[in-house]
Amino acid sequence: QVQVVESGGGLVQPGGSLRLNCAASGSMFSAYRLGWYRQAPGKQRELVAAITSFGSTMYADSVKGRFTISRDNAKNTVYLQMNSLKPDDTAVYYCRAALGARGDWGQGTQVTVSS
């Protein structure tokens, strides 16, 4: 089983920035498909951004131009840089590491955007 640990959440004012980090265990990290998801209270979990083993990225329409996903295979870490944050971005953010048909989730990190 892959251990996935998120960090970097917190409270930020509207318009501010945060960087989320996700460390995943395993010698096959460079082959993982990695994704950031979020779940707001009363809503379903949704995909925010993803990056393939080749470095191709995709974003939800709601975060395009504001969020950037990147990975550092040498550090077994994937990042989510979040800029121009809005109150609607408030949610628990989860990281998922997938290889083949298997995917493992982290415990989540809370992001709150409020003045």
C-alpha positions, 0 to 999 in steps of 0.5 A: 500500500502506498502511503500518501500524506498531504500538508500545507493547508490553512486559513488564507484571505481571499486573493491569497496563495497557498501551496499544498504538498503531497508525499507518496511512498514507494520506489515507483513514484515516477510512474504514478498518476497524481491528482488533487481532489477537494470536498466542500461540506455537503458536496461531492469530492471533485477532481481539481488537478492531475498530472501524469507520469509524463508530466501532462496536466489537467485542471478543473475549469473552476481553477484554470489559470489560478492553480498549478500542479507539479511534481518532483520525482526526486522528492516523491512529492506533488505540489498544488500551487493555489493563487487568487484563492476564493471563498469557494475554494474552501474545502478539504483537499485530498491527494491521490496516487494511482498506478494501474488500477490501484489508487491510494488516498491521503487523509486530506488537508483543510483549506479555508479561504475567508476574511 
